[in-house]
Amino acid sequence: MRRAGPDPSSVRLPGPWTHRAVSANGIRLHVAECDGGGPLVVLLHGFPEFWWSWRHQLVDLAERGFRAVAIDLRGYGDSDKPPRGYDLWTLAGDVAGLIRALGESRAHLVGHDWGGLIAWTVTALHPRLVRSLAVLGAPHPLAVRASVLRDLHGQGRASASYALGFQLPRWPERSLRADDGARVVRIMRAWAGPEWAASDDFAAATACYRRAIQVPGVVHCAMEYYRWAARSQLRAEGPRFAAAVARPTAVPVLQVHGALDPCLLVRTAAASRRWTGSGYEMRVQPATGHFPHQERPSETTALLTRFLAS
């Protein structure tokens, strides 16, 4: 008999932040908050992480006067794990509901990986709620879609190297839980730049992610994000979603990307320019992989604070 995983509350790691639950879009979302008294900044993590990936930015943004809130996305950490709702329509609704539930009319959105895809979608579907958009390692959803199809030997191959395996039933869940989540370390080492992958900070961070991925239900929910992304392309909702997010955003956009990101390529990220307006800026960080906010926290936070303050 397989032993039970960690309690969801185990992701409420201590620090200079406040943990609480917020009801939004029909579910309960766990958030960690550092309130500097100013405009709301919502931080959205990616796979295979949880709110803690923003530990550096939470504190630094609050010190600079922002109300920084990092959430566990639907299905992750100490947030609810319902059986469905892992499509970008619903995930964007979660964030829109969260902004309102926090008592704010608008927010700056900062997202990484899947959190970035969600942030692009919120900006398209709920534009009145968004002050600005900053994305890390996260091209526009339509840039990813187009590049997978047209850049077969580049983005197509990069996406297939992991996302195809995630489409299988049950096997990805078993492999990610096996050996106390050891595959999480292998995935993050393959996606990270070599400097961070060899550091003590990487070892400490991945120890937390290994434990968090074993919280009951998390692995299956995380895989459902990828399964929706692939299967929706074969259904009517795929073209319908593409049409819904096709209009260029009117808010300022900062795109931060690692030069060595192996899973979402720099040229795919650069193709996002098509869906932005005049206030667009892209910064490529050298010797950096898929996790700029963790690999180079000081540089990334400096970029974010300058962008948000402007």
KAVEN-V899580 format. One record per residue. RES is the residue in three letters. PHI is phi in whole degrees, -180 to 180 (none if undefined). PSI is psi as a letter, one per 30 degrees, with the letter a starting at -180 (none if undefined). Layout:
res->{RES/RES}
phi->{PHI/PHI}
psi->{PSI/PSI}
//
This chain:
res->{MET/ARG/ARG/ALA/GLY/PRO/ASP/PRO/SER/SER/VAL/ARG/LEU/PRO/GLY/PRO/TRP/THR/HIS/ARG/ALA/VAL/SER/ALA/ASN/GLY/ILE/ARG/LEU/HIS/VAL/ALA/GLU/CYS/ASP/GLY/GLY/GLY/PRO/LEU/VAL/VAL/LEU/LEU/HIS/GLY/PHE/PRO/GLU/PHE/TRP/TRP/SER/TRP/ARG/HIS/GLN/LEU/VAL/ASP/LEU/ALA/GLU/ARG/GLY/PHE/ARG/ALA/VAL/ALA/ILE/ASP/LEU/ARG/GLY/TYR/GLY/ASP/SER/ASP/LYS/PRO/PRO/ARG/GLY/TYR/ASP/LEU/TRP/THR/LEU/ALA/GLY/ASP/VAL/ALA/GLY/LEU/ILE/ARG/ALA/LEU/GLY/GLU/SER/ARG/ALA/HIS/LEU/VAL/GLY/HIS/ASP/TRP/GLY/GLY/LEU/ILE/ALA/TRP/THR/VAL/THR/ALA/LEU/HIS/PRO/ARG/LEU/VAL/ARG/SER/LEU/ALA/VAL/LEU/GLY/ALA/PRO/HIS/PRO/LEU/ALA/VAL/ARG/ALA/SER/VAL/LEU/ARG/ASP/LEU/HIS/GLY/GLN/GLY/ARG/ALA/SER/ALA/SER/TYR/ALA/LEU/GLY/PHE/GLN/LEU/PRO/ARG/TRP/PRO/GLU/ARG/SER/LEU/ARG/ALA/ASP/ASP/GLY/ALA/ARG/VAL/VAL/ARG/ILE/MET/ARG/ALA/TRP/ALA/GLY/PRO/GLU/TRP/ALA/ALA/SER/ASP/ASP/PHE/ALA/ALA/ALA/THR/ALA/CYS/TYR/ARG/ARG/ALA/ILE/GLN/VAL/PRO/GLY/VAL/VAL/HIS/CYS/ALA/MET/GLU/TYR/TYR/ARG/TRP/ALA/ALA/ARG/SER/GLN/LEU/ARG/ALA/GLU/GLY/PRO/ARG/PHE/ALA/ALA/ALA/VAL/ALA/ARG/PRO/THR/ALA/VAL/PRO/VAL/LEU/GLN/VAL/HIS/GLY/ALA/LEU/ASP/PRO/CYS/LEU/LEU/VAL/ARG/THR/ALA/ALA/ALA/SER/ARG/ARG/TRP/THR/GLY/SER/GLY/TYR/GLU/MET/ARG/VAL/GLN/PRO/ALA/THR/GLY/HIS/PHE/PRO/HIS/GLN/GLU/ARG/PRO/SER/GLU/THR/THR/ALA/LEU/LEU/THR/ARG/PHE/LEU/ALA/SER}
phi->{none/-74/-72/-68/-81/-63/-66/-54/-67/-66/-82/-82/-68/-73/170/-81/-135/-113/-96/-160/-106/-128/-86/-153/55/85/-133/-105/-111/-85/-131/-116/-129/-123/-102/-93/91/-109/-60/-76/-122/-101/-108/-117/-83/-121/-93/-105/-112/-155/-51/-65/-62/-99/-56/-70/-71/-54/-70/-66/-67/-64/-64/-96/96/-100/-93/-96/-131/-104/-114/-86/-61/-47/92/-114/54/-103/-85/-63/-129/-68/-70/-142/105/-101/-101/-68/-60/-71/-62/-66/-64/-59/-69/-60/-65/-64/-57/-67/-66/-81/82/-113/-93/-149/-150/-81/-108/-129/-135/-121/57/-60/-62/-70/-61/-65/-63/-56/-70/-59/-62/-79/-90/-131/-62/-71/-91/-113/-83/-157/-133/-124/-127/-122/57/-150/-66/-58/-53/-77/-68/-64/-57/-67/-70/-60/-82/-99/-110/-62/-87/-110/-66/-60/-67/-62/-68/-63/-62/-130/-70/-63/-64/-72/-79/-68/-77/67/-59/-59/-62/-65/-67/-76/-86/-61/53/56/77/-62/-66/-59/-65/-64/-63/-69/-66/-69/-91/-85/-70/-64/-65/-68/-61/-96/-95/-67/-63/-62/-61/-68/-65/-68/-62/-69/-70/-61/-70/-66/-70/-91/-59/-52/93/-64/-61/-62/-62/-61/-69/-65/-58/-68/-67/-62/-57/-79/-72/-64/-68/-99/-122/-63/-69/-61/-62/-65/-65/-58/-66/-70/-107/-79/-72/-58/-74/-97/-93/-61/-130/-113/-116/-114/-141/-80/-62/-105/-59/-90/-104/-127/-75/-58/-68/-69/-62/-63/-67/-67/-54/-60/-106/-123/-102/-75/-89/-118/-143/-122/-123/-104/-91/-69/53/-128/-95/-84/-123/-56/-70/-102/-72/-133/-63/-65/-65/-67/-64/-62/-62/-65/-66/-63/-64/-66/-69/-81}
psi->{k/k/l/k/a/l/k/e/f/f/f/i/k/l/a/h/l/k/k/l/k/k/k/k/h/g/l/k/k/k/l/k/k/j/j/g/f/a/k/k/j/k/k/j/l/a/k/h/a/a/f/f/f/g/e/e/e/e/e/e/e/e/f/g/g/l/j/k/j/k/l/j/l/k/f/l/b/g/l/l/i/l/f/l/g/h/l/f/e/e/e/e/e/e/e/e/e/e/e/e/f/g/g/l/f/l/l/k/k/k/k/k/b/e/e/e/e/e/e/e/e/e/e/e/f/h/f/f/f/k/e/l/k/k/k/k/h/j/l/k/e/f/e/e/e/e/e/e/e/f/i/e/f/c/e/e/e/e/e/f/f/e/e/e/f/f/f/k/k/e/e/e/e/e/e/f/f/k/h/h/g/f/f/e/e/e/e/e/e/e/f/l/l/e/e/e/f/g/l/e/e/e/e/e/e/f/e/e/e/e/e/e/f/f/k/k/f/e/e/e/e/e/e/f/e/e/e/e/e/e/f/f/f/g/l/f/f/e/e/e/e/e/e/f/g/f/k/k/k/f/l/k/k/k/k/k/k/k/f/g/j/f/e/j/l/e/f/e/e/f/f/f/e/f/g/l/b/f/i/k/k/k/k/k/k/l/h/k/b/f/i/e/f/e/e/i/e/e/e/e/e/e/e/e/e/e/e/e/f/none}
//
